[in-house]
């Protein structure tokens, strides 16, 4: 099975602190890097992370607030200065192309590679995965994403092969390579990771996260700021945990913490009371996604 | 005499490295902070520096290349989130207003304070200083700046006061407060700091730096990259040193080093061979400007 890891590059909402940068998450599938959000300073975090910026295949943007996009132009400039020629896919709300075009034009910035803009409402097809988006519930258009790894073929069953008249030998290797369904067990579903920020707890987040191995959900506030969370269209830790429970995910990881919380343990405890398998993201934390 | 310090927030050209961020310099006069350039991650460096971001009175931009401006929108957002209401002055090439307006608009960013754009070719008047700009020689319009502190009044001369018929007493305090030129010695000229980047060595840099206490000059390359420096309209360390010598400055500080140089000692040596009182800037280095 290919390796699938998540590295948190920025876990603060709004403004950076000394320990948390603004939003960005890298997902790495066997060396292919997918970036989700790109707040200011993402390229700086990449210098410290076990993630090669040259291996970024696509950048997925949830919404146009600065703490999610102000790192894009600088990252593109650095990729150009590093001599990139391979195209880069960019996925996000329609306004993203306007932001990018005007920023690059007014800063005399002409990337050395093609930037391919994709419609956020389409399905993004990678070599071994797909990524879909759904609109969440925030103060401006904001989209959550779900990465779905392709199903893994079932295990080779020599009894089935023999029943079909095949004798053990090189032909077995060929049958496996051809993924012949007659000789394989049941396919094993690919892993799923959902990424929901910025948003109030909403039905679209549940839909995206349904059956996910990992749900990364924003948790800007603790319960004491419930009213502000609603007004500002953000989630509390408990709100994120209820989404995780309803969607039946394997694991919840909280992120996008307001800088008012130096210590996020109280948020973690609020969430665990509802959904026990919860962790709080930290900058440069890397996790392996397993079944 | 008021305190006058320079803090280097970013000393790398083009892209950040693990130890050097892209361009920004803060000058602090008795608590008033003036920022020169604002590359991506400047607000992150401010979190570590002995410089209060809330005390920033004005931001001076040399040119529109990303490594000098991509940190502006995020810094403005953070100042807003910190509740700033005091206006902020912004000075730079005419294209700066287009960059800023389009970036703020497309990222749904409405600052909580007024941003007052000034013509770079005018004279910026602070409470105790003026700042003037001259166009340098770069691949796009680029301006150097010179901060000139107001002259300090001469020392009170009791003999002159007595010759005018004043007897020692409270009247002396009044004469000093009124800065009566009849009882003061020669005025002492204010300190000068010139900031020249990005540019080839040019006459405008000499003019700006004439008699400066400190010249901060870009030094992107060492002598081995002389040809590239010319082509790309940058300076070598030796080029910067010749400007310092010609302008008769007190002290030269090199900055804006290409990330190809992990060790800038060779650049420092090249410059010192021409202008001995030279230092190489490092991120978070603070110097006191003295006469």
Interface residues (C-beta under 8 A of the other chain):
Chain A: X14 X15 X16 X17 X18 X21 X22 X39 X40 X41 X43 X44 X47 X48 X64 X65 X66 X67 X69 X70 X71 X73 X74 X77 X78 X81 X82 X95 X98 X99 X102 X103 X106 X107 X108 X109 X140
Chain B: X14 X15 X16 X17 X18 X21 X22 X39 X40 X41 X43 X44 X47 X48 X64 X65 X66 X67 X69 X70 X71 X73 X74 X77 X78 X81 X82 X95 X98 X99 X102 X103 X106 X107 X108 X109 X140
